[in-house]
Amino acid sequence: MAEAQIETNSKRAKISRAQQFTMLEVLGASLVLGACVVISMFLIKYINFNTKVITAKDQAIADYDATIRNVGICVDTNHNDKLDKEELERCNPTTTSLDSVSGSLRYKVLTEMAQNTDLESVARQRNESCYEDGERIDFNKLYEESSDDKQKQQYLQMSKICSALRVIPDALPAQQNTEALMASLNQIFILTGWEPDRLAPRDDGGPTEVEGLGAIPVSLSVEGSDKVVLDTLDNIEHSIREFDITTATIEWTSQGLNLDATADAFYLLEMPEVEKDITVKAADGKKAKKKNTGSKE
């Protein structure tokens, strides 16, 4: 009996040790599995985040590329609708021929708009430097033929001054120049053959409802015959500069008509920055709302 008891105790001890080893093996396997799951989740999140970053960078590069080609700064010599590194390194806007960027904004402005007959019909008298021996100088041609960067910049500037493009800054100046506005109105009155009784800028100017556009308010008073008042309004209406009459009062007098009006002329405000920063986040960062489970007594 004693020998049987000893053998039974020995078997129980062996079984107990085997169970312990099995539990240790299961515990080790669980730890390894858990570590693998954690590492896998980290790697998946890391890969997803890097994918988002790479996608955002590729989109920014594509946007810059499209902007450069649409404006007409560089030439796509490979004709694959994409500028490679070598094309960007060779890019020089000053030496880029207009014919090589046909269809771009630069080409349309310096060729089509510069020769626009509708703009030319309302253009003011050109500067004397735009002519040579009574003939208008073709600064676009000189720009294309020149190989000197300084000369090309000078020809480009003169092309803007001596072409129909000069109507654009006359119609919508890039700064709030009240003196130039008064001179424009005075020119209108000279064309009408009338001297104003009252013409003065107002102090309530500033930004308008249109983004990037500012207003210069003016007050004017016209008194005279029906023809004088109507001719003044007609010349203001046909001016290349926009005048928005906000209020007007017309009275009939013994001399004809008396007009008191307030109007706004416009100019461009400083252009806002077009570049923007984008923050790429690994997660949306939305936190789940916790429900209040407390009971009321």
Salt bridges, closest charged atoms under 4 A:
GLU7 OE2 - LYS11 NZ 3.73
ASP65 OD2 - ARG69 NE 2.68
GLU120 OE2 - ARG126 NH2 2.36
GLU120 OE2 - ARG166 NH2 3.54
ASP204 OD1 - ARG202 NE 3.23
ASP231 OD2 - LYS227 NZ 2.65
ASP234 OD1 - HIS238 ND1 3.30
ASP260 OD1 - ARG198 NH2 3.35
